[in-house]
């Protein structure tokens, strides 16, 4: 068992060690992403400190209820990863921010978020990359900041009264949409302008300060799995395991089953009866015996090995004692003739030639010695 499985176990251990190392490296790199308390390269502590220097307070919340309660005319609500929120959470947050009169900032929102917050806005299927040099709009914050790294999601359609800035191939990557109650919603296509490592590049710091510092209070919403509202639907209960699976999982499973069946058919033995063939080369009898013995030993097939020894001995004894080859394996014919040929009439050869399976290798070796001794005695007689 160890010989057959040690290679697989070694490969599994190497895969686990590699996965652990990759997870450790990536976890260190992604720690505190867009967190205003984190000083990591992808954190946003620098933005929070700059805002504090301009009299803007920053408060971190991790639940939808806290973000809803904080929405007010003098507050900017920033949602770091809006696409992580459920439809119910988005609806609750939208109902609070739409009539608050404050500002809502969404970082790289996708289709699920846009359909709830800004139904008139649709995201392009192809994102943009690189630094955008010109704001390309009349928004004062963008005009003063100049070029900034907002490249990411692009927005294909939007209302006519929206400020569409930083276009990439004709589509904006930053939108400001006015609200009916005096507030507005800002969509930023990428989070780069908030990262500690990118804040000093181009006009990132200026744009971040102007977008997040328009109100005296900033509520930084970091969605969390511990938020109870994420498991609550609109009267339908929580999402089950099947709801989390992708829509095509059934057809994917069926395709895997068909592929496994075809692979099994491809690797299966030939169909029909086996056809004996002559060997292309001559093999010494000792090599064939040794190879067959190793196969028996590897499979622990002592019963088959003992049966092969007994069958070969009966086949050689039959012509020596006058028994036809067709009756060599019939106890009623072979044993009386064999007993008559032996010098010791009281010896019973039945257990030796037609005995039960053996318990261990020592018994198998003893059987081979006894069969050899029996054959020598018959030949001498």
FINU-108010 format. One record per residue (C-alpha): x, y, z. Coordinates in Angstrom, 1 decimal, always signed. Example, Ala and Ser with C-alpha at 12.3 -4.5 7.8 and 13.67 -1.06 7.14 Angstrom:
BEGIN
<pt c1="+12.3" c2="-4.5" c3="+7.8"/>
<pt c1="+13.7" c2="-1.1" c3="+7.1"/>
***
This chain:
BEGIN
<pt c1="+0.0" c2="+0.0" c3="+0.0"/>
<pt c1="+2.8" c2="+2.4" c3="+0.9"/>
<pt c1="+4.7" c2="+1.7" c3="-2.3"/>
<pt c1="+1.6" c2="+2.4" c3="-4.4"/>
<pt c1="+0.5" c2="+5.5" c3="-2.6"/>
<pt c1="+3.7" c2="+7.3" c3="-1.6"/>
<pt c1="+4.0" c2="+9.1" c3="-4.9"/>
<pt c1="+0.4" c2="+10.4" c3="-4.6"/>
<pt c1="+0.9" c2="+11.4" c3="-1.0"/>
<pt c1="+4.1" c2="+13.3" c3="-1.8"/>
<pt c1="+2.4" c2="+15.1" c3="-4.7"/>
<pt c1="-0.6" c2="+16.0" c3="-2.4"/>
<pt c1="+1.8" c2="+17.4" c3="+0.3"/>
<pt c1="+3.7" c2="+19.5" c3="-2.3"/>
<pt c1="+0.4" c2="+20.9" c3="-3.6"/>
<pt c1="-0.8" c2="+21.8" c3="+0.0"/>
<pt c1="+2.6" c2="+23.5" c3="+0.8"/>
<pt c1="+2.4" c2="+25.4" c3="-2.5"/>
<pt c1="-1.2" c2="+26.5" c3="-1.9"/>
<pt c1="-0.4" c2="+27.6" c3="+1.7"/>
<pt c1="+2.6" c2="+29.6" c3="+0.5"/>
<pt c1="+0.6" c2="+31.3" c3="-2.3"/>
<pt c1="-2.3" c2="+32.0" c3="+0.2"/>
<pt c1="+0.1" c2="+33.5" c3="+2.7"/>
<pt c1="+1.7" c2="+35.8" c3="+0.1"/>
<pt c1="-1.6" c2="+36.9" c3="-1.4"/>
<pt c1="-3.2" c2="+37.4" c3="+2.0"/>
<pt c1="-0.3" c2="+39.7" c3="+3.0"/>
<pt c1="-0.7" c2="+41.6" c3="-0.2"/>
<pt c1="-4.5" c2="+42.0" c3="+0.0"/>
<pt c1="-4.6" c2="+42.8" c3="+3.7"/>
<pt c1="-6.6" c2="+45.9" c3="+4.5"/>
<pt c1="-7.6" c2="+46.7" c3="+1.0"/>
<pt c1="-9.5" c2="+50.0" c3="+0.8"/>
<pt c1="-9.5" c2="+50.2" c3="+4.6"/>
<pt c1="-8.9" c2="+53.7" c3="+5.9"/>
<pt c1="-7.2" c2="+52.2" c3="+9.0"/>
<pt c1="-4.6" c2="+50.2" c3="+7.0"/>
<pt c1="-1.2" c2="+51.5" c3="+6.1"/>
<pt c1="-0.6" c2="+48.7" c3="+3.5"/>
<pt c1="+0.0" c2="+49.6" c3="-0.1"/>
<pt c1="-3.6" c2="+48.8" c3="-1.0"/>
<pt c1="-5.0" c2="+50.4" c3="+2.2"/>
<pt c1="-6.5" c2="+53.9" c3="+2.4"/>
<pt c1="-5.1" c2="+55.4" c3="+5.6"/>
<pt c1="-3.3" c2="+58.2" c3="+3.7"/>
<pt c1="-6.6" c2="+59.5" c3="+2.3"/>
<pt c1="-8.2" c2="+59.4" c3="+5.8"/>
<pt c1="-5.3" c2="+61.4" c3="+7.3"/>
<pt c1="-5.4" c2="+64.0" c3="+4.5"/>
<pt c1="-9.2" c2="+64.4" c3="+5.0"/>
<pt c1="-8.6" c2="+64.7" c3="+8.8"/>
<pt c1="-6.2" c2="+67.6" c3="+8.0"/>
<pt c1="-9.0" c2="+69.3" c3="+6.2"/>
<pt c1="-11.5" c2="+68.9" c3="+9.0"/>
<pt c1="-13.3" c2="+65.8" c3="+7.6"/>
<pt c1="-13.9" c2="+63.0" c3="+10.1"/>
<pt c1="-13.8" c2="+59.4" c3="+8.8"/>
<pt c1="-15.8" c2="+56.6" c3="+10.5"/>
<pt c1="-15.7" c2="+53.0" c3="+9.4"/>
<pt c1="-18.8" c2="+50.9" c3="+9.4"/>
<pt c1="-19.3" c2="+47.2" c3="+8.5"/>
<pt c1="-23.1" c2="+46.8" c3="+8.4"/>
<pt c1="-25.8" c2="+48.1" c3="+6.1"/>
<pt c1="-27.8" c2="+49.3" c3="+9.1"/>
<pt c1="-25.0" c2="+51.5" c3="+10.3"/>
<pt c1="-24.4" c2="+52.9" c3="+6.8"/>
<pt c1="-28.2" c2="+53.7" c3="+6.5"/>
<pt c1="-28.3" c2="+55.3" c3="+9.9"/>
<pt c1="-25.3" c2="+57.6" c3="+9.0"/>
<pt c1="-26.8" c2="+58.9" c3="+5.8"/>
<pt c1="-27.5" c2="+62.6" c3="+6.2"/>
<pt c1="-27.1" c2="+65.9" c3="+4.3"/>
<pt c1="-23.7" c2="+66.6" c3="+5.9"/>
<pt c1="-22.3" c2="+63.0" c3="+5.3"/>
<pt c1="-20.6" c2="+61.3" c3="+2.4"/>
<pt c1="-21.2" c2="+57.5" c3="+2.4"/>
<pt c1="-18.5" c2="+55.6" c3="+0.6"/>
<pt c1="-19.2" c2="+51.9" c3="-0.3"/>
<pt c1="-15.8" c2="+50.2" c3="-0.9"/>
<pt c1="-17.0" c2="+47.1" c3="-2.6"/>
<pt c1="-20.7" c2="+47.5" c3="-3.5"/>
<pt c1="-20.9" c2="+44.4" c3="-5.7"/>
<pt c1="-20.4" c2="+42.3" c3="-2.5"/>
<pt c1="-23.7" c2="+43.4" c3="-1.2"/>
<pt c1="-26.9" c2="+41.4" c3="-1.7"/>
<pt c1="-29.9" c2="+42.8" c3="-3.6"/>
<pt c1="-31.7" c2="+43.3" c3="-0.3"/>
<pt c1="-28.7" c2="+45.3" c3="+1.2"/>
<pt c1="-28.4" c2="+47.4" c3="-1.9"/>
<pt c1="-32.2" c2="+48.2" c3="-1.8"/>
<pt c1="-32.0" c2="+49.2" c3="+1.8"/>
<pt c1="-28.9" c2="+51.4" c3="+1.4"/>
<pt c1="-30.4" c2="+53.0" c3="-1.7"/>
<pt c1="-33.6" c2="+53.9" c3="+0.0"/>
<pt c1="-31.7" c2="+55.7" c3="+2.8"/>
<pt c1="-29.2" c2="+57.6" c3="+0.6"/>
<pt c1="-31.6" c2="+58.7" c3="-2.1"/>
<pt c1="-33.5" c2="+61.0" c3="+0.3"/>
<pt c1="-30.7" c2="+61.9" c3="+2.6"/>
<pt c1="-29.4" c2="+64.9" c3="+0.7"/>
<pt c1="-25.8" c2="+63.7" c3="+1.1"/>
<pt c1="-23.3" c2="+62.2" c3="-1.3"/>
<pt c1="-22.9" c2="+58.5" c3="-2.0"/>
<pt c1="-19.6" c2="+57.3" c3="-3.6"/>
<pt c1="-19.5" c2="+53.8" c3="-5.1"/>
<pt c1="-16.1" c2="+52.2" c3="-6.0"/>
<pt c1="-16.1" c2="+50.3" c3="-9.3"/>
<pt c1="-19.8" c2="+49.3" c3="-9.2"/>
<pt c1="-20.9" c2="+46.6" c3="-11.6"/>
<pt c1="-24.2" c2="+45.6" c3="-13.1"/>
<pt c1="-25.9" c2="+44.3" c3="-9.9"/>
<pt c1="-25.2" c2="+47.6" c3="-8.0"/>
<pt c1="-26.1" c2="+49.8" c3="-11.0"/>
<pt c1="-29.4" c2="+48.2" c3="-11.5"/>
<pt c1="-30.4" c2="+49.2" c3="-7.9"/>
<pt c1="-28.7" c2="+52.5" c3="-7.3"/>
<pt c1="-28.7" c2="+54.0" c3="-10.8"/>
<pt c1="-31.0" c2="+52.1" c3="-13.2"/>
<pt c1="-30.3" c2="+54.6" c3="-16.0"/>
<pt c1="-26.5" c2="+53.7" c3="-16.0"/>
<pt c1="-25.1" c2="+50.6" c3="-17.6"/>
<pt c1="-21.5" c2="+49.3" c3="-17.4"/>
<pt c1="-19.5" c2="+48.5" c3="-20.5"/>
<pt c1="-18.4" c2="+44.9" c3="-21.0"/>
<pt c1="-14.7" c2="+45.9" c3="-21.6"/>
<pt c1="-12.9" c2="+47.8" c3="-18.9"/>
<pt c1="-10.2" c2="+50.4" c3="-19.6"/>
<pt c1="-6.6" c2="+50.4" c3="-18.5"/>
<pt c1="-3.9" c2="+53.0" c3="-18.0"/>
<pt c1="-3.9" c2="+56.6" c3="-16.7"/>
<pt c1="-6.4" c2="+59.0" c3="-18.2"/>
<pt c1="-4.8" c2="+62.3" c3="-19.0"/>
<pt c1="-7.7" c2="+64.7" c3="-19.2"/>
<pt c1="-11.0" c2="+64.9" c3="-17.2"/>
<pt c1="-13.0" c2="+65.8" c3="-20.3"/>
<pt c1="-15.9" c2="+67.3" c3="-18.2"/>
<pt c1="-17.0" c2="+70.4" c3="-16.4"/>
<pt c1="-17.0" c2="+68.9" c3="-12.9"/>
<pt c1="-15.0" c2="+71.3" c3="-10.8"/>
<pt c1="-13.4" c2="+68.5" c3="-8.8"/>
<pt c1="-12.1" c2="+66.8" c3="-11.9"/>
<pt c1="-11.1" c2="+70.0" c3="-13.6"/>
<pt c1="-8.9" c2="+71.0" c3="-10.6"/>
<pt c1="-7.4" c2="+67.5" c3="-10.1"/>
<pt c1="-6.4" c2="+67.0" c3="-13.7"/>
<pt c1="-5.3" c2="+63.6" c3="-14.8"/>
<pt c1="-6.2" c2="+60.8" c3="-12.4"/>
<pt c1="-6.1" c2="+57.0" c3="-12.3"/>
<pt c1="-9.8" c2="+56.2" c3="-12.6"/>
<pt c1="-9.3" c2="+53.7" c3="-15.3"/>
<pt c1="-11.4" c2="+50.5" c3="-14.7"/>
<pt c1="-15.1" c2="+50.2" c3="-15.4"/>
<pt c1="-16.5" c2="+52.2" c3="-18.2"/>
<pt c1="-20.1" c2="+53.3" c3="-18.4"/>
<pt c1="-21.9" c2="+53.0" c3="-21.7"/>
<pt c1="-25.2" c2="+54.8" c3="-20.9"/>
<pt c1="-26.1" c2="+57.4" c3="-18.4"/>
<pt c1="-28.6" c2="+60.3" c3="-17.9"/>
<pt c1="-28.1" c2="+63.6" c3="-19.8"/>
<pt c1="-27.7" c2="+65.6" c3="-16.6"/>
<pt c1="-24.8" c2="+63.5" c3="-15.4"/>
<pt c1="-21.2" c2="+64.7" c3="-15.2"/>
<pt c1="-19.3" c2="+62.2" c3="-17.3"/>
<pt c1="-15.5" c2="+62.5" c3="-16.7"/>
<pt c1="-12.2" c2="+60.8" c3="-17.6"/>
<pt c1="-13.4" c2="+59.2" c3="-20.9"/>
<pt c1="-11.6" c2="+56.1" c3="-22.2"/>
<pt c1="-12.3" c2="+55.3" c3="-25.8"/>
<pt c1="-15.4" c2="+57.5" c3="-25.7"/>
<pt c1="-16.9" c2="+56.1" c3="-22.5"/>
<pt c1="-16.5" c2="+57.8" c3="-19.0"/>
<pt c1="-14.9" c2="+56.1" c3="-16.0"/>
<pt c1="-16.3" c2="+58.6" c3="-13.5"/>
<pt c1="-19.9" c2="+59.8" c3="-13.2"/>
<pt c1="-21.6" c2="+62.2" c3="-10.9"/>
<pt c1="-25.4" c2="+61.9" c3="-10.9"/>
<pt c1="-27.5" c2="+64.6" c3="-9.1"/>
<pt c1="-30.3" c2="+63.4" c3="-6.8"/>
<pt c1="-33.8" c2="+64.9" c3="-6.5"/>
<pt c1="-33.3" c2="+65.7" c3="-2.8"/>
<pt c1="-30.1" c2="+67.8" c3="-3.3"/>
<pt c1="-27.6" c2="+65.0" c3="-2.9"/>
<pt c1="-25.6" c2="+63.2" c3="-5.6"/>
<pt c1="-24.1" c2="+59.8" c3="-6.4"/>
<pt c1="-20.6" c2="+59.4" c3="-7.6"/>
<pt c1="-19.4" c2="+56.3" c3="-9.6"/>
<pt c1="-15.6" c2="+55.8" c3="-9.7"/>
<pt c1="-14.5" c2="+53.1" c3="-12.2"/>
<pt c1="-11.4" c2="+52.0" c3="-10.2"/>
<pt c1="-10.2" c2="+52.3" c3="-6.6"/>
<pt c1="-6.6" c2="+53.4" c3="-7.5"/>
<pt c1="-7.0" c2="+57.0" c3="-6.4"/>
<pt c1="-7.7" c2="+55.8" c3="-2.8"/>
<pt c1="-4.7" c2="+53.4" c3="-2.5"/>
<pt c1="-1.8" c2="+54.5" c3="-0.3"/>
<pt c1="+0.7" c2="+53.4" c3="-3.0"/>
<pt c1="-1.0" c2="+55.5" c3="-5.7"/>
<pt c1="-2.2" c2="+58.6" c3="-3.8"/>
<pt c1="+0.8" c2="+60.6" c3="-4.8"/>
<pt c1="+0.5" c2="+59.8" c3="-8.5"/>
<pt c1="-0.9" c2="+62.4" c3="-10.9"/>
<pt c1="-4.0" c2="+64.1" c3="-9.5"/>
<pt c1="-5.2" c2="+61.2" c3="-7.4"/>
<pt c1="-4.9" c2="+62.9" c3="-4.0"/>
<pt c1="-6.7" c2="+66.1" c3="-5.2"/>
<pt c1="-9.6" c2="+64.1" c3="-6.8"/>
<pt c1="-10.0" c2="+61.9" c3="-3.8"/>
<pt c1="-10.0" c2="+64.8" c3="-1.3"/>
<pt c1="-12.6" c2="+66.7" c3="-3.4"/>
<pt c1="-14.9" c2="+63.8" c3="-3.9"/>
<pt c1="-14.8" c2="+62.6" c3="-0.3"/>
<pt c1="-14.4" c2="+65.9" c3="+1.4"/>
<pt c1="-17.4" c2="+67.8" c3="+0.2"/>
<pt c1="-19.2" c2="+67.1" c3="+3.5"/>
<pt c1="-17.8" c2="+67.3" c3="+7.0"/>
<pt c1="-18.3" c2="+63.7" c3="+7.8"/>
<pt c1="-17.3" c2="+60.6" c3="+5.8"/>
<pt c1="-18.8" c2="+57.1" c3="+6.5"/>
<pt c1="-16.5" c2="+54.4" c3="+5.0"/>
<pt c1="-18.6" c2="+51.3" c3="+4.5"/>
<pt c1="-16.6" c2="+48.1" c3="+4.3"/>
<pt c1="-19.1" c2="+45.2" c3="+3.6"/>
<pt c1="-18.6" c2="+42.3" c3="+6.0"/>
<pt c1="-19.7" c2="+38.7" c3="+6.1"/>
<pt c1="-20.8" c2="+39.1" c3="+9.7"/>
<pt c1="-23.6" c2="+41.5" c3="+8.6"/>
<pt c1="-26.9" c2="+39.9" c3="+9.5"/>
<pt c1="-28.7" c2="+41.8" c3="+6.8"/>
<pt c1="-26.7" c2="+40.0" c3="+4.1"/>
<pt c1="-28.7" c2="+36.8" c3="+4.8"/>
<pt c1="-32.1" c2="+38.4" c3="+4.8"/>
<pt c1="-34.2" c2="+38.7" c3="+1.7"/>
<pt c1="-37.5" c2="+40.5" c3="+1.0"/>
<pt c1="-39.7" c2="+38.0" c3="+2.7"/>
<pt c1="-38.1" c2="+35.0" c3="+1.0"/>
<pt c1="-35.6" c2="+34.0" c3="+3.7"/>
<pt c1="-31.9" c2="+33.4" c3="+3.3"/>
<pt c1="-30.1" c2="+32.1" c3="+0.3"/>
<pt c1="-29.5" c2="+28.3" c3="+0.3"/>
<pt c1="-26.6" c2="+26.4" c3="-1.0"/>
<pt c1="-28.2" c2="+25.8" c3="-4.4"/>
<pt c1="-28.8" c2="+29.5" c3="-4.8"/>
<pt c1="-25.0" c2="+30.2" c3="-4.5"/>
<pt c1="-24.2" c2="+27.7" c3="-7.3"/>
<pt c1="-23.8" c2="+29.1" c3="-10.8"/>
<pt c1="-26.8" c2="+28.8" c3="-13.2"/>
<pt c1="-25.1" c2="+26.2" c3="-15.5"/>
<pt c1="-23.9" c2="+23.8" c3="-12.8"/>
<pt c1="-26.4" c2="+21.1" c3="-13.8"/>
<pt c1="-25.3" c2="+21.0" c3="-17.4"/>
<pt c1="-21.6" c2="+21.2" c3="-16.3"/>
<pt c1="-22.1" c2="+18.2" c3="-14.1"/>
<pt c1="-23.7" c2="+16.3" c3="-16.9"/>
<pt c1="-20.8" c2="+17.1" c3="-19.3"/>
<pt c1="-18.3" c2="+15.9" c3="-16.7"/>
<pt c1="-20.2" c2="+12.7" c3="-16.3"/>
<pt c1="-20.2" c2="+12.1" c3="-20.1"/>
<pt c1="-16.5" c2="+12.9" c3="-20.2"/>
<pt c1="-15.8" c2="+10.5" c3="-17.4"/>
<pt c1="-17.8" c2="+7.7" c3="-19.1"/>
<pt c1="-15.9" c2="+8.3" c3="-22.4"/>
<pt c1="-12.6" c2="+8.3" c3="-20.6"/>
<pt c1="-13.5" c2="+5.0" c3="-18.9"/>
<pt c1="-14.5" c2="+3.5" c3="-22.2"/>
<pt c1="-11.3" c2="+4.7" c3="-23.8"/>
<pt c1="-9.2" c2="+3.2" c3="-21.0"/>
<pt c1="-11.2" c2="+0.0" c3="-20.6"/>
<pt c1="-10.0" c2="-3.4" c3="-21.8"/>
<pt c1="-10.7" c2="-4.7" c3="-25.3"/>
<pt c1="-14.2" c2="-5.9" c3="-25.9"/>
<pt c1="-14.9" c2="-9.6" c3="-26.6"/>
<pt c1="-12.9" c2="-12.7" c3="-25.8"/>
<pt c1="-9.1" c2="-12.6" c3="-25.3"/>
<pt c1="-7.1" c2="-14.0" c3="-28.2"/>
<pt c1="-3.8" c2="-15.8" c3="-27.3"/>
<pt c1="-0.8" c2="-14.7" c3="-29.4"/>
<pt c1="+2.7" c2="-16.0" c3="-29.8"/>
<pt c1="+5.3" c2="-14.1" c3="-28.1"/>
<pt c1="+7.6" c2="-12.2" c3="-30.5"/>
<pt c1="+10.7" c2="-13.3" c3="-28.6"/>
<pt c1="+11.7" c2="-16.4" c3="-26.7"/>
<pt c1="+11.6" c2="-16.1" c3="-22.9"/>
<pt c1="+13.4" c2="-18.5" c3="-20.5"/>
<pt c1="+11.1" c2="-20.6" c3="-18.4"/>
<pt c1="+12.8" c2="-19.4" c3="-15.2"/>
<pt c1="+12.1" c2="-15.8" c3="-16.1"/>
<pt c1="+8.5" c2="-16.5" c3="-16.8"/>
<pt c1="+8.1" c2="-18.4" c3="-13.5"/>
<pt c1="+9.9" c2="-15.6" c3="-11.6"/>
<pt c1="+7.8" c2="-12.9" c3="-13.1"/>
<pt c1="+4.5" c2="-14.8" c3="-12.4"/>
<pt c1="+5.6" c2="-15.4" c3="-8.9"/>
<pt c1="+6.3" c2="-11.7" c3="-8.3"/>
<pt c1="+2.8" c2="-10.9" c3="-9.6"/>
<pt c1="+1.3" c2="-13.4" c3="-7.2"/>
<pt c1="+3.4" c2="-12.0" c3="-4.3"/>
<pt c1="+2.4" c2="-8.4" c3="-5.1"/>
<pt c1="-1.3" c2="-9.4" c3="-5.1"/>
<pt c1="-0.9" c2="-11.7" c3="-2.0"/>
<pt c1="-2.5" c2="-14.4" c3="-4.1"/>
<pt c1="-1.3" c2="-17.4" c3="-2.1"/>
<pt c1="-4.4" c2="-19.4" c3="-3.1"/>
<pt c1="-3.7" c2="-19.0" c3="-6.8"/>
<pt c1="+0.0" c2="-19.8" c3="-6.3"/>
<pt c1="-0.8" c2="-23.0" c3="-4.3"/>
<pt c1="-3.4" c2="-24.0" c3="-7.0"/>
<pt c1="-0.8" c2="-23.5" c3="-9.7"/>
<pt c1="+1.8" c2="-25.7" c3="-7.9"/>
<pt c1="-0.7" c2="-28.5" c3="-7.2"/>
<pt c1="-2.1" c2="-28.4" c3="-10.8"/>
<pt c1="+1.4" c2="-28.7" c3="-12.3"/>
<pt c1="+2.4" c2="-31.5" c3="-9.9"/>
<pt c1="-0.8" c2="-33.5" c3="-10.7"/>
<pt c1="-0.1" c2="-33.0" c3="-14.4"/>
<pt c1="+3.4" c2="-34.4" c3="-14.1"/>
<pt c1="+2.4" c2="-37.3" c3="-11.8"/>
<pt c1="-0.4" c2="-38.6" c3="-13.9"/>
<pt c1="+1.7" c2="-40.3" c3="-16.7"/>
<pt c1="+4.1" c2="-41.7" c3="-14.1"/>
<pt c1="+1.4" c2="-43.7" c3="-12.4"/>
<pt c1="-0.6" c2="-44.7" c3="-15.5"/>
<pt c1="-3.4" c2="-42.2" c3="-15.2"/>
<pt c1="-4.7" c2="-40.5" c3="-18.4"/>
<pt c1="-4.1" c2="-36.7" c3="-18.6"/>
<pt c1="-7.8" c2="-36.1" c3="-18.8"/>
<pt c1="-8.2" c2="-37.7" c3="-15.3"/>
<pt c1="-5.1" c2="-36.1" c3="-13.7"/>
<pt c1="-7.2" c2="-33.6" c3="-11.7"/>
<pt c1="-9.9" c2="-36.1" c3="-10.6"/>
<pt c1="-9.3" c2="-37.2" c3="-7.0"/>
<pt c1="-11.3" c2="-40.5" c3="-7.5"/>
<pt c1="-8.9" c2="-41.6" c3="-10.2"/>
<pt c1="-5.6" c2="-40.0" c3="-9.3"/>
<pt c1="-5.4" c2="-40.7" c3="-5.6"/>
<pt c1="-5.8" c2="-44.6" c3="-5.7"/>
<pt c1="-3.2" c2="-44.9" c3="-8.4"/>
<pt c1="-0.8" c2="-42.6" c3="-6.5"/>
<pt c1="-1.3" c2="-44.5" c3="-3.2"/>
<pt c1="-0.5" c2="-47.8" c3="-4.9"/>
<pt c1="+2.7" c2="-46.3" c3="-6.4"/>
<pt c1="+4.1" c2="-45.0" c3="-3.1"/>
<pt c1="+6.4" c2="-46.9" c3="-0.9"/>
<pt c1="+4.5" c2="-45.7" c3="+2.2"/>
<pt c1="+1.0" c2="-47.1" c3="+1.9"/>
<pt c1="-0.2" c2="-45.2" c3="+5.0"/>
<pt c1="+0.5" c2="-41.8" c3="+3.5"/>
<pt c1="-2.6" c2="-39.8" c3="+2.4"/>
<pt c1="-1.7" c2="-37.4" c3="-0.5"/>
<pt c1="-5.1" c2="-35.8" c3="-0.7"/>
<pt c1="-4.4" c2="-32.8" c3="+1.6"/>
<pt c1="-1.2" c2="-32.2" c3="-0.4"/>
<pt c1="-2.7" c2="-32.4" c3="-3.9"/>
<pt c1="-6.3" c2="-31.2" c3="-3.2"/>
<pt c1="-6.0" c2="-29.3" c3="+0.0"/>
<pt c1="-7.5" c2="-26.0" c3="+1.2"/>
<pt c1="-5.9" c2="-22.5" c3="+0.6"/>
<pt c1="-2.9" c2="-21.6" c3="+2.7"/>
<pt c1="-2.7" c2="-19.1" c3="+5.5"/>
<pt c1="+0.8" c2="-17.6" c3="+5.0"/>
<pt c1="+3.9" c2="-17.6" c3="+2.9"/>
<pt c1="+5.7" c2="-20.2" c3="+5.2"/>
<pt c1="+2.9" c2="-22.7" c3="+4.5"/>
<pt c1="+3.3" c2="-22.0" c3="+0.7"/>
<pt c1="+7.0" c2="-22.7" c3="+0.8"/>
<pt c1="+6.4" c2="-25.9" c3="+2.8"/>
<pt c1="+3.8" c2="-27.0" c3="+0.2"/>
<pt c1="+6.3" c2="-26.5" c3="-2.6"/>
<pt c1="+8.9" c2="-28.6" c3="-0.8"/>
<pt c1="+6.4" c2="-31.4" c3="+0.0"/>
<pt c1="+5.1" c2="-31.5" c3="-3.6"/>
<pt c1="+8.7" c2="-31.7" c3="-4.9"/>
<pt c1="+9.5" c2="-34.5" c3="-2.4"/>
<pt c1="+6.3" c2="-36.4" c3="-3.5"/>
<pt c1="+7.2" c2="-36.2" c3="-7.1"/>
<pt c1="+10.8" c2="-37.4" c3="-6.5"/>
<pt c1="+9.4" c2="-40.4" c3="-4.5"/>
<pt c1="+7.1" c2="-41.4" c3="-7.3"/>
<pt c1="+9.8" c2="-41.1" c3="-9.9"/>
<pt c1="+12.2" c2="-43.3" c3="-7.9"/>
<pt c1="+9.5" c2="-45.9" c3="-7.4"/>
***
